[in-house]
Amino acid sequence: MSITKQEKAKLIKEFAKDKKDTGSTKIQIAVLTTRIKNLTEHLKLRKKDFDCELSLVKMVNRRKKLLAYLKRKDETGYSELIKKLGLRK
């Protein structure tokens, strides 16, 4: 359900601005997107896992807020991130 350290490190490396960047908005959105995809697959198998479903809703809302913030601050970065992650087709 959650992501491994290696997956998270790979996402940080891919979306980081520089070597010290570990928590920028783009990285947070990428990590949340990966976690959301994993939870979605989990919920397809276990439809009655309501705690997990609540966590999924919270993550989706957090990602939605971060995407709105990124769109306000950096519209080109927002559109690039959407394309890379495959959101909003």
C-alpha positions in Angstrom: 0.0 0.0 0.0 2.7 2.5 0.8 5.8 3.1 -1.3 9.3 1.8 -0.6 12.3 4.0 0.2 13.8 3.2 -3.2 10.6 4.3 -5.0 10.5 7.5 -3.0 14.1 8.2 -3.6 13.6 7.7 -7.3 10.7 10.1 -7.3 12.7 12.7 -5.4 15.6 12.3 -7.8 13.3 12.8 -10.8 11.3 15.8 -9.6 13.9 17.6 -7.4 15.2 21.1 -8.4 18.6 20.4 -6.9 20.3 17.8 -4.7 19.1 19.2 -1.4 15.4 19.5 -2.5 13.4 16.7 -0.8 10.0 18.3 -0.1 9.1 20.7 -2.8 5.5 20.8 -4.1 6.3 18.8 -7.2 7.9 16.0 -5.1 5.0 15.9 -2.7 2.5 15.6 -5.5 4.5 12.9 -7.2 4.7 10.9 -4.0 1.0 11.3 -3.2 0.1 10.2 -6.8 2.1 7.0 -6.4 0.5 6.3 -3.0 -2.9 7.0 -4.4 -2.4 4.6 -7.3 -1.2 1.9 -4.8 -4.2 2.4 -2.5 -6.6 2.4 -5.5 -5.3 -1.1 -6.5 -5.6 -2.2 -2.9 -9.2 -1.1 -2.7 -10.1 -2.9 -5.9 -9.3 -6.1 -4.1 -10.7 -5.2 -0.7 -13.9 -3.2 -1.1 -14.8 -3.1 2.6 -11.5 -1.6 3.8 -13.1 1.7 4.9 -10.1 3.0 6.9 -8.0 2.7 3.7 -10.8 4.4 1.7 -10.8 7.4 4.1 -7.0 7.7 3.8 -7.4 7.6 0.0 -9.9 10.5 0.1 -7.6 12.5 2.4 -4.7 12.0 0.1 -6.7 12.9 -3.0 -7.8 16.2 -1.3 -4.3 17.0 -0.2 -3.0 16.4 -3.7 -5.8 18.6 -5.1 -4.8 21.5 -2.8 -1.1 21.1 -3.7 -2.0 21.1 -7.4 -4.0 24.3 -7.0 -1.1 25.9 -5.2 1.4 24.9 -7.9 -0.9 26.1 -10.6 -1.1 29.5 -8.9 2.6 29.8 -8.4 4.1 28.1 -11.4 1.8 27.4 -14.3 4.4 26.0 -16.7 5.7 23.6 -13.9 2.1 22.6 -13.2 1.5 21.6 -16.9 4.8 19.7 -17.1 4.0 17.8 -13.9 0.5 16.9 -15.1 2.0 15.5 -18.3 4.7 13.5 -16.5 2.3 12.0 -14.0 -0.5 11.4 -16.5 -3.2 13.3 -14.6 -6.2 15.1 -16.0 -6.3 13.6 -19.5 
